[in-house]
Amino acid sequence: MHADIYLEDQEFIALCDLLKLAGLVETGGQAKTVIADGQVLRNGKIETRKTAKIRGNEIIECSGSILEIHDGSDPEQ
């Protein structure tokens, strides 16, 4: 899966919240476990901080899915 995620009016989103928002995990606890186990890449490097601040122009990879993070709103909506 490849998805574009827009931050809307937020400056950043916590990594564990992003994984839930994107549907890659079902719960916050599951998100924290996946992150702590080193299964999440942030811009190609392992990210183990559960509440890392993810900002626009970053790429998150988890479970074969790629999330591209963008500032602002989805131009198609």
N, C-alpha and C positions, 0 to 999 in steps of 0.2 A: 504494500500500500504506500502511496505517496500522497501527502496532504499539505495544503497551504493553510497555515493558522495565522489569523490576524489578531493583533492585540487590541484592536478597537481603540479605546481611550486610555488603556493601561500602558505604563512604562515598561512593565515586565510581568511575567507569570512564573510562579514557583514550579520547578521541574515536576514535583509529584502531582500538582494540580494539572499541569499540561498533559501528563500521561492519562489522567482520568478524563479530561476534556476530549482528548482525541480518541478515547475508547480503547486504548491499548491495555488498560487494566480496569478492573471493576471497582476496586476500593483503594482508599488511601494507604492502607496497610500493605496491600499488594504492590502498589507503586513504590513504597519505601523499600520493600524487600528486593524488587527488581533493580532499583537504583543501588542499594547497598551491595548487591551481588556483582556489580560491575557490568550489568547487561545493557547500560545506556551509554551511548556516545554523544558527546556534545562537540560539534565541529571536528569530528574524527578522533576525539580523545575521550577516554573513559571518564564519566562524571559520577562521583559517588556522594555528592552533597544533595540530600533530599530536597532541600528548599533553595537550590541554586536559582538565581534570578536569570531567567531566560528572556532575552531581548530580541528585538527585530534583527534580521539578517543572520540569525543563527540556524544551524541545522541539527536536529536531534534524530538519532537512530535508535530504534528499539524493536526487538522481535521481528526483524526484517522490514519494518516500516520506517519511512523517512518523513519527518515533519519539517517543513520549511516555515520559519517564523518571520512574520512581516509586521512592520509598524502600520498603524492606521486600520482602515476598514476594507473589507472585501469589495473590490471595484465592480464585481458582478452582482452585488446586491443593492 
